[in-house]
């Protein structure tokens, strides 16, 4: 803050910072002008739900802040303050004509519409123009998507910045009896698939760059999940920083290898073909005294996945590149993945993306440029770890599975509520049980971009040890 104060001359800047006060640490914003702090606002509404834990760290403020700027009376609030009625009403009673709202508001699908609804409501309630400015960037699981907006005192949107694009966007106001924002560019809200894709690309780019990795490496199977992950990685980092590894097994279809190579060439990435058969055979030989006489099961399937994990981690160790895992939310939810195998890695771009949305994102990405073969979308998904295997051998159809997961995990509906809504009881109980018993896997999974209102980990916090199984 001292450095900023020394550098800020000729303008007034509002800067968020943690302020140490006699009462404790506060989430605060300083009004800086002419080399010093002129006033400080302490955030009043401390969110303590979803990904937020502010009451763990901060003491809430109680007073409004309104200051004079070029003839306008400007109020300051921070993030959650505008989602509650009190702080805006307080600022209006203190004489504010314009409300500035500083935000680090994380993305989830549909968030832009929610923000605008709240801003319109607060503006109309208090007759205030509101300037909502939001952070842009990724931090671990969270993506802050920008989407800064301005509404006038009648709740009319007058300006909106783009999603996931950092920039400087001037806003002009007419100052008189009221402070009116002048109409300016309103960037249209993108389609849901475009918004999610942009958020994931931003999350991957910032995780890799901010943590100092030279690039990323991933296993490319010819399936839809790894194809989407490769496209995201290239769009985030550039093809020259991404490496793909094809690791076919004895069960891998030739079309899988062909599609994987086509994807790698279309996206311009360096790729390696490393069959895992020699490693798989070696492990089976080593384990023969233990496995002899026992029928094949998931043990042999998991060994194949773990052979691939060893290869990817070795390349990561040698090159410094981050391993991107390719599992989606549907698989993560029900444990359709292998610990230390396909779960091995440092970041999981599509961890919070349900399988049916994976298909939609591939269609969206191909609409920009065709990089994923159509038959990847058309063929039944398969882990290809045993003969003629498809995902639907072990799981309900993905459209049904995703509908149950969305209701059970994201919307917190109970088994009984889902049965009452018309879902088959046996299917719902099986899915719910799989979600619960696979918490131990998710606890060991790589972090990944959050794109729904309830992601595993930061949002849905569930104990591993639990007697509750219904």
URKA-V630633 format. One record per residue. N is the residue number from 1. NEAR is the number of other C-alpha atoms within 8 Angstrom. Layout:
N_NEAR + N_NEAR
This chain:
1_4 + 2_5 + 3_6 + 4_7 + 5_13 + 6_9 + 7_7 + 8_13 + 9_9 + 10_6 + 11_7 + 12_10 + 13_9 + 14_8 + 15_8 + 16_9 + 17_8 + 18_8 + 19_8 + 20_7 + 21_7 + 22_4 + 23_5 + 24_8 + 25_11 + 26_14 + 27_13 + 28_13 + 29_14 + 30_14 + 31_12 + 32_15 + 33_14 + 34_10 + 35_10 + 36_8 + 37_10 + 38_8 + 39_9 + 40_10 + 41_13 + 42_12 + 43_15 + 44_10 + 45_9 + 46_11 + 47_9 + 48_9 + 49_6 + 50_9 + 51_7 + 52_7 + 53_9 + 54_9 + 55_9 + 56_5 + 57_7 + 58_11 + 59_10 + 60_11 + 61_10 + 62_7 + 63_7 + 64_11 + 65_11 + 66_12 + 67_8 + 68_8 + 69_7 + 70_4 + 71_7 + 72_11 + 73_12 + 74_13 + 75_15 + 76_14 + 77_15 + 78_12 + 79_11 + 80_9 + 81_15 + 82_14 + 83_7 + 84_9 + 85_9 + 86_7 + 87_12 + 88_14 + 89_10 + 90_9 + 91_15 + 92_12 + 93_7 + 94_8 + 95_8 + 96_13 + 97_14 + 98_13 + 99_15 + 100_12 + 101_13 + 102_12 + 103_10 + 104_8 + 105_9 + 106_8 + 107_12 + 108_10 + 109_11 + 110_7 + 111_8 + 112_9 + 113_7 + 114_8 + 115_8 + 116_10 + 117_8 + 118_10 + 119_12 + 120_13 + 121_9 + 122_12 + 123_16 + 124_11 + 125_7 + 126_10 + 127_9 + 128_16 + 129_17 + 130_14 + 131_12 + 132_11 + 133_12 + 134_13 + 135_10 + 136_11 + 137_12 + 138_14 + 139_9 + 140_10 + 141_11 + 142_11 + 143_17 + 144_14 + 145_15 + 146_14 + 147_12 + 148_11 + 149_13 + 150_13 + 151_17 + 152_14 + 153_13 + 154_11 + 155_12 + 156_8 + 157_12 + 158_14 + 159_13 + 160_13 + 161_12 + 162_11 + 163_10 + 164_13 + 165_8 + 166_7 + 167_4 + 168_4 + 169_5 + 170_4 + 171_8 + 172_6 + 173_8 + 174_9 + 175_9 + 176_7 + 177_4 + 178_7 + 179_13 + 180_10 + 181_13 + 182_9 + 183_6 + 184_7 + 185_8 + 186_9 + 187_8 + 188_6 + 189_7 + 190_6 + 191_6 + 192_8 + 193_10 + 194_10 + 195_11 + 196_11 + 197_10 + 198_10 + 199_13 + 200_14 + 201_12 + 202_13 + 203_17 + 204_15 + 205_12 + 206_12 + 207_11 + 208_13 + 209_9 + 210_7 + 211_7 + 212_6 + 213_11 + 214_10 + 215_11 + 216_14 + 217_15 + 218_14 + 219_13 + 220_13 + 221_12 + 222_14 + 223_12 + 224_12 + 225_10 + 226_14 + 227_14 + 228_12 + 229_12 + 230_11 + 231_11 + 232_13 + 233_14 + 234_13 + 235_9 + 236_10 + 237_11 + 238_9 + 239_11 + 240_9 + 241_10 + 242_14 + 243_11 + 244_14 + 245_13 + 246_14 + 247_12 + 248_13 + 249_10 + 250_5 + 251_9 + 252_10 + 253_7 + 254_6 + 255_7 + 256_11 + 257_13 + 258_9 + 259_12 + 260_14 + 261_10 + 262_10 + 263_12 + 264_12 + 265_8 + 266_7 + 267_10 + 268_8 + 269_12 + 270_10 + 271_10 + 272_7 + 273_8 + 274_8 + 275_9 + 276_12 + 277_9 + 278_7 + 279_8 + 280_11 + 281_8 + 282_8 + 283_9 + 284_8 + 285_7 + 286_7 + 287_8 + 288_8 + 289_6 + 290_5 + 291_7 + 292_6 + 293_4 + 294_5 + 295_4 + 296_6 + 297_6 + 298_6 + 299_7 + 300_8 + 301_10 + 302_10 + 303_11 + 304_13 + 305_12 + 306_13 + 307_12 + 308_13 + 309_14 + 310_9 + 311_8 + 312_13 + 313_11 + 314_8 + 315_11 + 316_12 + 317_8 + 318_6 + 319_6 + 320_10 + 321_12 + 322_14 + 323_14 + 324_13 + 325_15 + 326_15 + 327_14 + 328_14 + 329_12 + 330_13 + 331_10 + 332_12 + 333_12 + 334_10 + 335_11 + 336_7 + 337_10 + 338_11 + 339_10 + 340_9 + 341_16 + 342_15 + 343_14 + 344_13 + 345_13 + 346_10 + 347_12 + 348_14 + 349_15 + 350_13 + 351_14 + 352_14 + 353_12 + 354_10 + 355_11 + 356_9 + 357_9 + 358_13 + 359_10 + 360_9 + 361_12 + 362_11 + 363_8 + 364_10 + 365_11 + 366_10 + 367_7 + 368_6 + 369_6 + 370_8 + 371_10 + 372_12 + 373_10 + 374_6 + 375_6 + 376_11 + 377_8 + 378_6 + 379_6 + 380_6 + 381_8 + 382_8 + 383_7 + 384_11 + 385_10 + 386_7 + 387_6 + 388_5 + 389_10 + 390_11 + 391_10 + 392_8 + 393_6 + 394_6 + 395_8 + 396_8 + 397_7 + 398_11 + 399_7 + 400_8 + 401_12 + 402_12 + 403_8 + 404_11 + 405_12 + 406_9 + 407_11 + 408_13 + 409_10 + 410_11 + 411_8 + 412_7 + 413_9 + 414_7 + 415_11 + 416_6 + 417_8 + 418_14 + 419_11 + 420_7 + 421_6 + 422_6 + 423_9 + 424_7 + 425_8 + 426_6 + 427_9 + 428_13 + 429_10 + 430_8 + 431_12 + 432_11 + 433_10 + 434_11 + 435_11 + 436_9 + 437_8 + 438_11 + 439_11 + 440_8 + 441_9 + 442_11 + 443_7 + 444_7 + 445_8 + 446_11 + 447_10 + 448_12 + 449_16 + 450_13 + 451_13 + 452_10 + 453_10 + 454_10 + 455_12 + 456_9 + 457_8 + 458_9 + 459_10 + 460_10 + 461_7 + 462_5 + 463_6 + 464_8 + 465_4 + 466_6 + 467_4 + 468_4 + 469_6 + 470_5
